[in-house]
Every structure is written in structure tokens, then in C-alpha cells.
Amino acid sequence: MAGRVVVVDTGYVNSRYFGDHFGNYFQSLQSKLKLSVDCVAESLDRMDVFPACLRGRVSTYAHVYDRDARRFCDADTKLPLTFDFSRDHPQELLVHQQAGGSRSSPCCG
């Protein structure tokens, strides 16, 4: 995933959780770590995305929590909102929406 920009979107419009931009509380010291989606918001729905079920609707998708699998999934398709962190992906946008510190976190997978 070298060369990608990482966007932390804690202010996602369909989220019932944090609901504000990290950038209002923290400042990124890394040029490729953005704490608000504002820098790419207009182009999200045009990007090649993984999981593919979000193509064309990254900015508006809704999520549900699968209690059995203990992870967030796309509300329409019920597919997990994450990707395999151990391999490279050709898509320009990778979406990982999961609870921090859970088994679906990159360091705990």
C-alpha cells in the first residue's frame, strides 16, 4: 500500500458514532495521513474501490454491525467493510470501517 494517502473519516455522514472530524482535535504530522475526508470527498464515488460493493456510493453507503462476525458490513450487500492488509490491492481506494481495537483491527486480524 506504499504511496497511498490514508484518510481517517470519523465524521462519515451515515455514522452513528464519533460524528466529527479527527482534524478538529488532532493535527497530522504525516503528509499522507489526512484526518478529514474533505481533501478527497468530491472524487470518492469515481474511484476504483475495494470492497467493490461500494463502487459509486462511497460517500453515501450505510453500514450495519454483524454481531456474530463482530464487524461492520455494507447494509445493502452485507459484505465486510475491510480488506486484506497482508496483500497489495490494485484499487485506488481501500475502505476499512471497523471498530478500533477489535479483532478486525489491522494489528489483531
Backbone atoms as SQL, in Angstrom:
CREATE TABLE atoms (id INTEGER PRIMARY KEY, chain TEXT, resi INTEGER, resn TEXT, atom TEXT, x REAL, y REAL, z REAL);
INSERT INTO atoms VALUES
  (1, 'A', 1, 'MET', 'N', 0.815, -1.187, 0.000),
  (2, 'A', 1, 'MET', 'CA', 0.000, 0.000, 0.000),
  (3, 'A', 1, 'MET', 'C', 0.862, 1.255, 0.000),
  (4, 'A', 2, 'ALA', 'N', 2.121, 1.094, -0.290),
  (5, 'A', 2, 'ALA', 'CA', 3.021, 2.238, -0.291),
  (6, 'A', 2, 'ALA', 'C', 2.542, 3.290, -1.274),
  (7, 'A', 3, 'GLY', 'N', 2.660, 4.532, -0.880),
  (8, 'A', 3, 'GLY', 'CA', 2.297, 5.625, -1.748),
  (9, 'A', 3, 'GLY', 'C', 0.856, 6.087, -1.617),
  (10, 'A', 4, 'ARG', 'N', 0.031, 5.335, -0.929),
  (11, 'A', 4, 'ARG', 'CA', -1.371, 5.730, -0.770),
  (12, 'A', 4, 'ARG', 'C', -1.514, 6.796, 0.308),
  (13, 'A', 5, 'VAL', 'N', -2.568, 7.562, 0.169),
  (14, 'A', 5, 'VAL', 'CA', -2.953, 8.513, 1.200),
  (15, 'A', 5, 'VAL', 'C', -3.946, 7.817, 2.117),
  (16, 'A', 6, 'VAL', 'N', -3.781, 7.964, 3.411),
  (17, 'A', 6, 'VAL', 'CA', -4.698, 7.383, 4.390),
  (18, 'A', 6, 'VAL', 'C', -5.600, 8.504, 4.893),
  (19, 'A', 7, 'VAL', 'N', -6.914, 8.275, 4.765),
  (20, 'A', 7, 'VAL', 'CA', -7.890, 9.261, 5.220),
  (21, 'A', 7, 'VAL', 'C', -8.671, 8.660, 6.380),
  (22, 'A', 8, 'VAL', 'N', -8.624, 9.318, 7.520),
  (23, 'A', 8, 'VAL', 'CA', -9.384, 8.888, 8.690),
  (24, 'A', 8, 'VAL', 'C', -10.687, 9.683, 8.677),
  (25, 'A', 9, 'ASP', 'N', -11.789, 9.000, 8.361),
  (26, 'A', 9, 'ASP', 'CA', -13.080, 9.688, 8.210),
  (27, 'A', 9, 'ASP', 'C', -13.986, 9.369, 9.394),
  (28, 'A', 10, 'THR', 'N', -13.770, 10.043, 10.499),
  (29, 'A', 10, 'THR', 'CA', -14.592, 9.831, 11.693),
  (30, 'A', 10, 'THR', 'C', -15.850, 10.679, 11.673),
  (31, 'A', 11, 'GLY', 'N', -15.995, 11.497, 10.650),
  (32, 'A', 11, 'GLY', 'CA', -17.186, 12.338, 10.521),
  (33, 'A', 11, 'GLY', 'C', -18.127, 11.842, 9.440),
  (34, 'A', 12, 'TYR', 'N', -18.035, 10.555, 9.083),
  (35, 'A', 12, 'TYR', 'CA', -18.835, 9.986, 7.999),
  (36, 'A', 12, 'TYR', 'C', -20.319, 10.270, 8.212),
  (37, 'A', 13, 'VAL', 'N', -20.968, 10.729, 7.166),
  (38, 'A', 13, 'VAL', 'CA', -22.348, 11.200, 7.244),
  (39, 'A', 13, 'VAL', 'C', -23.328, 10.145, 7.767),
  (40, 'A', 14, 'ASN', 'N', -23.115, 8.873, 7.491),
  (41, 'A', 14, 'ASN', 'CA', -24.037, 7.828, 7.932),
  (42, 'A', 14, 'ASN', 'C', -23.590, 7.122, 9.208),
  (43, 'A', 15, 'SER', 'N', -22.629, 7.677, 9.900),
  (44, 'A', 15, 'SER', 'CA', -22.141, 7.059, 11.130),
  (45, 'A', 15, 'SER', 'C', -22.976, 7.493, 12.332),
  (46, 'A', 16, 'ARG', 'N', -23.195, 6.547, 13.219),
  (47, 'A', 16, 'ARG', 'CA', -23.904, 6.855, 14.466),
  (48, 'A', 16, 'ARG', 'C', -22.915, 7.031, 15.618),
  (49, 'A', 17, 'TYR', 'N', -21.645, 7.056, 15.317),
  (50, 'A', 17, 'TYR', 'CA', -20.647, 7.046, 16.369),
  (51, 'A', 17, 'TYR', 'C', -19.972, 8.404, 16.517),
  (52, 'A', 18, 'PHE', 'N', -18.708, 8.498, 16.420),
  (53, 'A', 18, 'PHE', 'CA', -17.947, 9.707, 16.748),
  (54, 'A', 18, 'PHE', 'C', -18.557, 10.964, 16.128),
  (55, 'A', 19, 'GLY', 'N', -18.775, 10.980, 14.836),
  (56, 'A', 19, 'GLY', 'CA', -19.529, 12.041, 14.186),
  (57, 'A', 19, 'GLY', 'C', -18.858, 13.393, 14.037),
  (58, 'A', 20, 'ASP', 'N', -17.555, 13.448, 14.147),
  (59, 'A', 20, 'ASP', 'CA', -16.836, 14.698, 13.945),
  (60, 'A', 20, 'ASP', 'C', -15.489, 14.357, 13.311),
  (61, 'A', 21, 'HIS', 'N', -14.838, 15.339, 12.715),
  (62, 'A', 21, 'HIS', 'CA', -13.559, 15.106, 12.062),
  (63, 'A', 21, 'HIS', 'C', -12.422, 15.072, 13.079),
  (64, 'A', 22, 'PHE', 'N', -11.553, 14.068, 12.979),
  (65, 'A', 22, 'PHE', 'CA', -10.373, 13.988, 13.836),
  (66, 'A', 22, 'PHE', 'C', -9.555, 15.271, 13.737),
  (67, 'A', 23, 'GLY', 'N', -9.552, 15.888, 12.561),
  (68, 'A', 23, 'GLY', 'CA', -8.792, 17.105, 12.342),
  (69, 'A', 23, 'GLY', 'C', -9.220, 18.259, 13.227),
  (70, 'A', 24, 'ASN', 'N', -10.384, 18.163, 13.828),
  (71, 'A', 24, 'ASN', 'CA', -10.817, 19.191, 14.773),
  (72, 'A', 24, 'ASN', 'C', -10.155, 19.031, 16.135),
  (73, 'A', 25, 'TYR', 'N', -9.483, 17.905, 16.353),
  (74, 'A', 25, 'TYR', 'CA', -8.879, 17.595, 17.649),
  (75, 'A', 25, 'TYR', 'C', -7.385, 17.303, 17.576),
  (76, 'A', 26, 'PHE', 'N', -6.947, 16.833, 16.402),
  (77, 'A', 26, 'PHE', 'CA', -5.554, 16.423, 16.226),
  (78, 'A', 26, 'PHE', 'C', -4.999, 17.032, 14.951),
  (79, 'A', 27, 'GLN', 'N', -3.685, 17.104, 14.875),
  (80, 'A', 27, 'GLN', 'CA', -3.014, 17.566, 13.670),
  (81, 'A', 27, 'GLN', 'C', -2.110, 16.439, 13.185),
  (82, 'A', 28, 'SER', 'N', -2.210, 16.097, 11.912),
  (83, 'A', 28, 'SER', 'CA', -1.369, 15.054, 11.351),
  (84, 'A', 28, 'SER', 'C', 0.034, 15.580, 11.109),
  (85, 'A', 29, 'LEU', 'N', 1.009, 14.814, 11.499),
  (86, 'A', 29, 'LEU', 'CA', 2.409, 15.167, 11.254),
  (87, 'A', 29, 'LEU', 'C', 2.932, 14.467, 10.009),
  (88, 'A', 30, 'GLN', 'N', 2.089, 13.672, 9.367),
  (89, 'A', 30, 'GLN', 'CA', 2.459, 12.929, 8.163),
  (90, 'A', 30, 'GLN', 'C', 1.695, 13.496, 6.962),
  (91, 'A', 31, 'SER', 'N', 2.379, 13.789, 5.875),
  (92, 'A', 31, 'SER', 'CA', 1.719, 14.394, 4.710),
  (93, 'A', 31, 'SER', 'C', 0.701, 13.466, 4.058),
  (94, 'A', 32, 'LYS', 'N', 0.859, 12.163, 4.216),
  (95, 'A', 32, 'LYS', 'CA', -0.065, 11.213, 3.591),
  (96, 'A', 32, 'LYS', 'C', -1.132, 10.705, 4.554),
  (97, 'A', 33, 'LEU', 'N', -1.218, 11.275, 5.730),
  (98, 'A', 33, 'LEU', 'CA', -2.263, 10.932, 6.691),
  (99, 'A', 33, 'LEU', 'C', -3.187, 12.134, 6.849),
  (100, 'A', 34, 'LYS', 'N', -4.402, 11.999, 6.328),
  (101, 'A', 34, 'LYS', 'CA', -5.384, 13.081, 6.370),
  (102, 'A', 34, 'LYS', 'C', -6.429, 12.750, 7.428),
  (103, 'A', 35, 'LEU', 'N', -6.763, 13.708, 8.251),
  (104, 'A', 35, 'LEU', 'CA', -7.703, 13.491, 9.345),
  (105, 'A', 35, 'LEU', 'C', -9.100, 13.996, 9.030),
  (106, 'A', 36, 'SER', 'N', -9.347, 14.255, 7.766),
  (107, 'A', 36, 'SER', 'CA', -10.668, 14.652, 7.291),
  (108, 'A', 36, 'SER', 'C', -10.803, 14.198, 5.846),
  (109, 'A', 37, 'VAL', 'N', -11.980, 13.785, 5.474),
  (110, 'A', 37, 'VAL', 'CA', -12.229, 13.321, 4.112),
  (111, 'A', 37, 'VAL', 'C', -12.355, 14.483, 3.129),
  (112, 'A', 38, 'ASP', 'N', -12.408, 15.700, 3.614),
  (113, 'A', 38, 'ASP', 'CA', -12.612, 16.878, 2.767),
  (114, 'A', 38, 'ASP', 'C', -11.633, 16.952, 1.597),
  (115, 'A', 39, 'CYS', 'N', -10.409, 16.455, 1.782),
  (116, 'A', 39, 'CYS', 'CA', -9.380, 16.561, 0.745),
  (117, 'A', 39, 'CYS', 'C', -9.678, 15.702, -0.478),
  (118, 'A', 40, 'VAL', 'N', -10.534, 14.690, -0.347),
  (119, 'A', 40, 'VAL', 'CA', -10.832, 13.787, -1.471),
  (120, 'A', 40, 'VAL', 'C', -12.328, 13.560, -1.667),
  (121, 'A', 41, 'ALA', 'N', -13.165, 14.212, -0.915),
  (122, 'A', 41, 'ALA', 'CA', -14.601, 13.934, -0.897),
  (123, 'A', 41, 'ALA', 'C', -15.251, 13.968, -2.277),
  (124, 'A', 42, 'GLU', 'N', -14.891, 14.927, -3.094),
  (125, 'A', 42, 'GLU', 'CA', -15.536, 15.068, -4.387),
  (126, 'A', 42, 'GLU', 'C', -15.227, 13.918, -5.338),
  (127, 'A', 43, 'SER', 'N', -14.114, 13.233, -5.160),
  (128, 'A', 43, 'SER', 'CA', -13.721, 12.180, -6.092),
  (129, 'A', 43, 'SER', 'C', -13.998, 10.761, -5.589),
  (130, 'A', 44, 'LEU', 'N', -14.460, 10.586, -4.379),
  (131, 'A', 44, 'LEU', 'CA', -14.642, 9.249, -3.804),
  (132, 'A', 44, 'LEU', 'C', -15.512, 8.330, -4.659),
  (133, 'A', 45, 'ASP', 'N', -16.631, 8.815, -5.126),
  (134, 'A', 45, 'ASP', 'CA', -17.562, 7.971, -5.863),
  (135, 'A', 45, 'ASP', 'C', -17.083, 7.632, -7.268),
  (136, 'A', 46, 'ARG', 'N', -16.039, 8.287, -7.732),
  (137, 'A', 46, 'ARG', 'CA', -15.485, 7.991, -9.050),
  (138, 'A', 46, 'ARG', 'C', -14.287, 7.048, -8.967),
  (139, 'A', 47, 'MET', 'N', -13.811, 6.771, -7.785),
  (140, 'A', 47, 'MET', 'CA', -12.614, 5.945, -7.611),
  (141, 'A', 47, 'MET', 'C', -12.922, 4.451, -7.731),
  (142, 'A', 48, 'ASP', 'N', -11.912, 3.710, -8.173),
  (143, 'A', 48, 'ASP', 'CA', -11.970, 2.252, -8.164),
  (144, 'A', 48, 'ASP', 'C', -11.778, 1.843, -6.703),
  (145, 'A', 49, 'VAL', 'N', -12.742, 1.132, -6.116),
  (146, 'A', 49, 'VAL', 'CA', -12.762, 0.905, -4.676),
  (147, 'A', 49, 'VAL', 'C', -12.823, -0.577, -4.321),
  (148, 'A', 50, 'PHE', 'N', -12.236, -0.911, -3.199),
  (149, 'A', 50, 'PHE', 'CA', -12.406, -2.226, -2.581),
  (150, 'A', 50, 'PHE', 'C', -12.875, -1.982, -1.155),
  (151, 'A', 51, 'PRO', 'N', -13.941, -2.643, -0.748),
  (152, 'A', 51, 'PRO', 'CA', -14.722, -3.655, -1.443),
  (153, 'A', 51, 'PRO', 'C', -15.547, -3.072, -2.596),
  (154, 'A', 52, 'ALA', 'N', -15.623, -3.831, -3.674),
  (155, 'A', 52, 'ALA', 'CA', -16.266, -3.379, -4.910),
  (156, 'A', 52, 'ALA', 'C', -17.744, -3.051, -4.735),
  (157, 'A', 53, 'CYS', 'N', -18.382, -3.596, -3.712),
  (158, 'A', 53, 'CYS', 'CA', -19.801, -3.319, -3.485),
  (159, 'A', 53, 'CYS', 'C', -20.068, -1.846, -3.212),
  (160, 'A', 54, 'LEU', 'N', -19.015, -1.069, -2.903),
  (161, 'A', 54, 'LEU', 'CA', -19.180, 0.352, -2.611),
  (162, 'A', 54, 'LEU', 'C', -18.981, 1.246, -3.834),
  (163, 'A', 55, 'ARG', 'N', -18.671, 0.648, -4.981),
  (164, 'A', 55, 'ARG', 'CA', -18.411, 1.437, -6.193),
  (165, 'A', 55, 'ARG', 'C', -19.572, 2.385, -6.482),
  (166, 'A', 56, 'GLY', 'N', -19.257, 3.656, -6.646),
  (167, 'A', 56, 'GLY', 'CA', -20.242, 4.664, -6.994),
  (168, 'A', 56, 'GLY', 'C', -21.043, 5.207, -5.829),
  (169, 'A', 57, 'ARG', 'N', -20.809, 4.663, -4.619),
  (170, 'A', 57, 'ARG', 'CA', -21.588, 5.120, -3.473),
  (171, 'A', 57, 'ARG', 'C', -20.770, 5.194, -2.178),
  (172, 'A', 58, 'VAL', 'N', -19.480, 5.401, -2.326),
  (173, 'A', 58, 'VAL', 'CA', -18.606, 5.502, -1.152),
  (174, 'A', 58, 'VAL', 'C', -19.052, 6.629, -0.227),
  (175, 'A', 59, 'SER', 'N', -19.495, 7.724, -0.791),
  (176, 'A', 59, 'SER', 'CA', -19.852, 8.876, 0.033),
  (177, 'A', 59, 'SER', 'C', -21.224, 8.749, 0.690),
  (178, 'A', 60, 'THR', 'N', -21.985, 7.715, 0.330),
  (179, 'A', 60, 'THR', 'CA', -23.357, 7.622, 0.860),
  (180, 'A', 60, 'THR', 'C', -23.744, 6.254, 1.420),
  (181, 'A', 61, 'TYR', 'N', -22.867, 5.250, 1.355),
  (182, 'A', 61, 'TYR', 'CA', -23.256, 3.916, 1.807),
  (183, 'A', 61, 'TYR', 'C', -23.637, 3.916, 3.291),
  (184, 'A', 62, 'ALA', 'N', -24.457, 2.962, 3.644),
  (185, 'A', 62, 'ALA', 'CA', -24.826, 2.764, 5.059),
  (186, 'A', 62, 'ALA', 'C', -24.199, 1.452, 5.533),
  (187, 'A', 63, 'HIS', 'N', -23.945, 1.371, 6.808),
  (188, 'A', 63, 'HIS', 'CA', -23.327, 0.163, 7.361),
  (189, 'A', 63, 'HIS', 'C', -24.214, -0.439, 8.456),
  (190, 'A', 64, 'VAL', 'N', -23.984, -1.711, 8.723),
  (191, 'A', 64, 'VAL', 'CA', -24.624, -2.409, 9.832),
  (192, 'A', 64, 'VAL', 'C', -23.537, -3.182, 10.556),
  (193, 'A', 65, 'TYR', 'N', -23.785, -3.480, 11.815),
  (194, 'A', 65, 'TYR', 'CA', -22.815, -4.260, 12.588),
  (195, 'A', 65, 'TYR', 'C', -23.294, -5.698, 12.652),
  (196, 'A', 66, 'ASP', 'N', -22.458, -6.621, 12.187),
  (197, 'A', 66, 'ASP', 'CA', -22.742, -8.056, 12.244),
  (198, 'A', 66, 'ASP', 'C', -22.207, -8.552, 13.590),
  (199, 'A', 67, 'ARG', 'N', -23.094, -8.791, 14.534),
  (200, 'A', 67, 'ARG', 'CA', -22.668, -9.191, 15.887),
  (201, 'A', 67, 'ARG', 'C', -21.992, -10.559, 15.909),
  (202, 'A', 68, 'ASP', 'N', -22.423, -11.469, 15.048),
  (203, 'A', 68, 'ASP', 'CA', -21.806, -12.797, 15.012),
  (204, 'A', 68, 'ASP', 'C', -20.358, -12.722, 14.519),
  (205, 'A', 69, 'ALA', 'N', -20.134, -11.972, 13.454),
  (206, 'A', 69, 'ALA', 'CA', -18.784, -11.838, 12.890),
  (207, 'A', 69, 'ALA', 'C', -17.982, -10.743, 13.594),
  (208, 'A', 70, 'ARG', 'N', -18.669, -9.908, 14.391),
  (209, 'A', 70, 'ARG', 'CA', -18.053, -8.799, 15.126),
  (210, 'A', 70, 'ARG', 'C', -17.319, -7.845, 14.200),
  (211, 'A', 71, 'ARG', 'N', -18.081, -7.365, 13.170),
  (212, 'A', 71, 'ARG', 'CA', -17.505, -6.415, 12.233),
  (213, 'A', 71, 'ARG', 'C', -18.613, -5.638, 11.524),
  (214, 'A', 72, 'PHE', 'N', -18.235, -4.489, 10.976),
  (215, 'A', 72, 'PHE', 'CA', -19.168, -3.687, 10.201),
  (216, 'A', 72, 'PHE', 'C', -19.248, -4.222, 8.776),
  (217, 'A', 73, 'CYS', 'N', -20.458, -4.181, 8.228),
  (218, 'A', 73, 'CYS', 'CA', -20.708, -4.641, 6.866),
  (219, 'A', 73, 'CYS', 'C', -21.531, -3.596, 6.121),
  (220, 'A', 74, 'ASP', 'N', -21.487, -3.665, 4.808),
  (221, 'A', 74, 'ASP', 'CA', -22.322, -2.804, 3.978),
  (222, 'A', 74, 'ASP', 'C', -23.777, -3.192, 4.217),
  (223, 'A', 75, 'ALA', 'N', -24.638, -2.223, 4.454),
  (224, 'A', 75, 'ALA', 'CA', -26.046, -2.508, 4.762),
  (225, 'A', 75, 'ALA', 'C', -26.767, -3.160, 3.599),
  (226, 'A', 76, 'ASP', 'N', -26.406, -2.808, 2.369),
  (227, 'A', 76, 'ASP', 'CA', -27.090, -3.365, 1.201),
  (228, 'A', 76, 'ASP', 'C', -26.668, -4.790, 0.875),
  (229, 'A', 77, 'THR', 'N', -25.363, -5.056, 0.899),
  (230, 'A', 77, 'THR', 'CA', -24.855, -6.364, 0.461),
  (231, 'A', 77, 'THR', 'C', -24.455, -7.288, 1.606),
  (232, 'A', 78, 'LYS', 'N', -24.310, -6.738, 2.799),
  (233, 'A', 78, 'LYS', 'CA', -23.854, -7.465, 3.996),
  (234, 'A', 78, 'LYS', 'C', -22.402, -7.932, 3.879),
  (235, 'A', 79, 'LEU', 'N', -21.650, -7.374, 2.931),
  (236, 'A', 79, 'LEU', 'CA', -20.238, -7.709, 2.783),
  (237, 'A', 79, 'LEU', 'C', -19.409, -6.894, 3.766),
  (238, 'A', 80, 'PRO', 'N', -18.317, -7.469, 4.294),
  (239, 'A', 80, 'PRO', 'CA', -17.470, -6.763, 5.261),
  (240, 'A', 80, 'PRO', 'C', -16.856, -5.503, 4.659),
  (241, 'A', 81, 'LEU', 'N', -16.759, -4.469, 5.478),
  (242, 'A', 81, 'LEU', 'CA', -16.162, -3.208, 5.052),
  (243, 'A', 81, 'LEU', 'C', -14.694, -3.172, 5.469),
  (244, 'A', 82, 'THR', 'N', -13.912, -4.010, 4.834),
  (245, 'A', 82, 'THR', 'CA', -12.485, -4.098, 5.109),
  (246, 'A', 82, 'THR', 'C', -11.790, -4.774, 3.938),
  (247, 'A', 83, 'PHE', 'N', -10.501, -4.972, 4.072),
  (248, 'A', 83, 'PHE', 'CA', -9.695, -5.620, 3.041),
  (249, 'A', 83, 'PHE', 'C', -8.566, -6.378, 3.712),
  (250, 'A', 84, 'ASP', 'N', -7.875, -7.206, 2.955),
  (251, 'A', 84, 'ASP', 'CA', -6.752, -7.991, 3.460),
  (252, 'A', 84, 'ASP', 'C', -5.516, -7.091, 3.533),
  (253, 'A', 85, 'PHE', 'N', -5.101, -6.758, 4.731),
  (254, 'A', 85, 'PHE', 'CA', -3.968, -5.866, 4.937),
  (255, 'A', 85, 'PHE', 'C', -2.632, -6.518, 4.574),
  (256, 'A', 86, 'SER', 'N', -2.610, -7.836, 4.405),
  (257, 'A', 86, 'SER', 'CA', -1.353, -8.523, 4.146),
  (258, 'A', 86, 'SER', 'C', -0.996, -8.595, 2.664),
  (259, 'A', 87, 'ARG', 'N', -1.865, -8.065, 1.796),
  (260, 'A', 87, 'ARG', 'CA', -1.535, -8.107, 0.368),
  (261, 'A', 87, 'ARG', 'C', -1.780, -6.744, -0.279),
  (262, 'A', 88, 'ASP', 'N', -1.182, -6.574, -1.444),
  (263, 'A', 88, 'ASP', 'CA', -1.353, -5.332, -2.187),
  (264, 'A', 88, 'ASP', 'C', -2.668, -5.396, -2.956),
  (265, 'A', 89, 'HIS', 'N', -3.294, -4.267, -3.146),
  (266, 'A', 89, 'HIS', 'CA', -4.562, -4.184, -3.868),
  (267, 'A', 89, 'HIS', 'C', -4.407, -3.181, -5.006),
  (268, 'A', 90, 'PRO', 'N', -4.935, -3.489, -6.176),
  (269, 'A', 90, 'PRO', 'CA', -4.802, -2.568, -7.311),
  (270, 'A', 90, 'PRO', 'C', -5.750, -1.363, -7.230),
  (271, 'A', 91, 'GLN', 'N', -6.800, -1.451, -6.446),
  (272, 'A', 91, 'GLN', 'CA', -7.772, -0.358, -6.364),
  (273, 'A', 91, 'GLN', 'C', -7.119, 0.888, -5.759),
  (274, 'A', 92, 'GLU', 'N', -7.582, 2.051, -6.207),
  (275, 'A', 92, 'GLU', 'CA', -7.012, 3.294, -5.692),
  (276, 'A', 92, 'GLU', 'C', -7.592, 3.677, -4.342),
  (277, 'A', 93, 'LEU', 'N', -8.746, 3.116, -3.973),
  (278, 'A', 93, 'LEU', 'CA', -9.383, 3.418, -2.693),
  (279, 'A', 93, 'LEU', 'C', -9.695, 2.120, -1.967),
  (280, 'A', 94, 'LEU', 'N', -9.202, 1.997, -0.752),
  (281, 'A', 94, 'LEU', 'CA', -9.474, 0.839, 0.090),
  (282, 'A', 94, 'LEU', 'C', -10.252, 1.320, 1.299),
  (283, 'A', 95, 'VAL', 'N', -11.391, 0.696, 1.567),
  (284, 'A', 95, 'VAL', 'CA', -12.232, 1.108, 2.687),
  (285, 'A', 95, 'VAL', 'C', -12.109, 0.086, 3.814),
  (286, 'A', 96, 'HIS', 'N', -11.809, 0.588, 4.996),
  (287, 'A', 96, 'HIS', 'CA', -11.752, -0.241, 6.200),
  (288, 'A', 96, 'HIS', 'C', -12.554, 0.484, 7.273),
  (289, 'A', 97, 'GLN', 'N', -13.760, 0.012, 7.509),
  (290, 'A', 97, 'GLN', 'CA', -14.594, 0.609, 8.547),
  (291, 'A', 97, 'GLN', 'C', -14.858, -0.461, 9.594),
  (292, 'A', 98, 'GLN', 'N', -14.144, -0.351, 10.690),
  (293, 'A', 98, 'GLN', 'CA', -14.280, -1.323, 11.761),
  (294, 'A', 98, 'GLN', 'C', -14.046, -0.624, 13.092),
  (295, 'A', 99, 'ALA', 'N', -14.461, -1.265, 14.149),
  (296, 'A', 99, 'ALA', 'CA', -14.269, -0.709, 15.484),
  (297, 'A', 99, 'ALA', 'C', -12.796, -0.811, 15.864),
  (298, 'A', 100, 'GLY', 'N', -12.253, 0.235, 16.422),
  (299, 'A', 100, 'GLY', 'CA', -10.858, 0.231, 16.841),
  (300, 'A', 100, 'GLY', 'C', -10.616, -0.760, 17.967),
  (301, 'A', 101, 'GLY', 'N', -9.510, -1.479, 17.876),
  (302, 'A', 101, 'GLY', 'CA', -9.125, -2.407, 18.922),
  (303, 'A', 101, 'GLY', 'C', -9.829, -3.748, 18.868),
  (304, 'A', 102, 'SER', 'N', -10.703, -3.940, 17.891),
  (305, 'A', 102, 'SER', 'CA', -11.405, -5.216, 17.795),
  (306, 'A', 102, 'SER', 'C', -10.552, -6.242, 17.059),
  (307, 'A', 103, 'ARG', 'N', -11.048, -7.447, 16.922),
  (308, 'A', 103, 'ARG', 'CA', -10.304, -8.485, 16.203),
  (309, 'A', 103, 'ARG', 'C', -10.146, -8.143, 14.732),
  (310, 'A', 104, 'SER', 'N', -10.965, -7.225, 14.216),
  (311, 'A', 104, 'SER', 'CA', -10.854, -6.838, 12.812),
  (312, 'A', 104, 'SER', 'C', -9.883, -5.679, 12.604),
  (313, 'A', 105, 'SER', 'N', -9.206, -5.245, 13.655),
  (314, 'A', 105, 'SER', 'CA', -8.196, -4.201, 13.517),
  (315, 'A', 105, 'SER', 'C', -6.986, -4.776, 12.782),
  (316, 'A', 106, 'PRO', 'N', -6.285, -3.954, 12.008),
  (317, 'A', 106, 'PRO', 'CA', -5.155, -4.463, 11.215),
  (318, 'A', 106, 'PRO', 'C', -4.116, -5.212, 12.031),
  (319, 'A', 107, 'CYS', 'N', -3.825, -4.787, 13.255),
  (320, 'A', 107, 'CYS', 'CA', -2.800, -5.441, 14.050),
  (321, 'A', 107, 'CYS', 'C', -3.302, -6.711, 14.746),
  (322, 'A', 108, 'CYS', 'N', -4.588, -6.908, 14.765),
  (323, 'A', 108, 'CYS', 'CA', -5.143, -8.030, 15.512),
  (324, 'A', 108, 'CYS', 'C', -5.778, -9.098, 14.628),
  (325, 'A', 109, 'GLY', 'N', -5.929, -8.814, 13.318),
  (326, 'A', 109, 'GLY', 'CA', -6.647, -9.667, 12.382),
  (327, 'A', 109, 'GLY', 'C', -6.277, -11.074, 12.465);
